[in-house]
């Protein structure tokens, strides 16, 4: 456990799927002294939900934080992707990120497109020295890239920001590719929803409802039948319980402006989440939910 709580801002596309909601609850229910959640910034995912996505996600973030007992401000972030790597996208969320980063060491857990983080690096380049970014997206190897490149959302939703993170040699980045590690956090819809409701917490009950709805009506080609992968929970676990994950160095592939990867011409080396203990991570999520307010 850290000597002092880790100052964290969550940057999410909440309601793009349902895993951001689980990640927010996980962070807000972390043990005392582990995380200091400064706020939740909502970023667009126009690839998934079009030009109004940011406002839709903002509403959902406010709902989830409220069910978790409040205490963390919810701020709207970028409403569109970057047009190029120098295209800073202004927002109230960006102003909040700049303010928090200038106050001292900060970890940004980014579980959506990287627009806000890339904009932060443009708006306040000096904060790199005290900034850590944990970003869910991209690929760690050529096999998963070729297999899943058409269904990866976070990188494709802002390729310019994606390239900015990978190419910024001064940025402390933990990349969390969706495969193979977070993909291990697959839960069965109905049985897991029943477990959540048994916790008797408003937030857990809401998570059960949206999980069942997702599995029934919205599940796509990536989630196994009747299941949902809780991708974003891996990012919170990597910060709150680093012993639950395994991190390895990764020489990232180079990306062109269309997002095509070159695994021969490698770029800089970053940390990458290579594996995790699904039982420990999901157990940590359960304990976090139990720490949240009851009815």
Secondary structure, DSSP 8 states (H G I E B T S, - for coil): --SS-EEEEEEE-TTSSSHHHHHHHHHHTS-TTTEEEEEEEE---HHHHGGGHHHHHHHHHHHHHHHTT--SEEEE--SS--SSTT-----HHHHHHHHHHHHS-EEEEE-S-SHHHHHHHHH-GGGGGGEEEEEE-S-SSHHHHHHHTTT--TTGGGHHHHHHHHH-TTSEEEEE-TTTTGGG-EEEHHHHHHHHHHT-BHHHHHHHHHHHHIIIII--SSS-TTEEE-TTHHHHHHHH-GGGEEEEEEEEEEE-TT--EEEEEEEEEEEEEEEE-HHHHHHHHHHHHHHS-B-
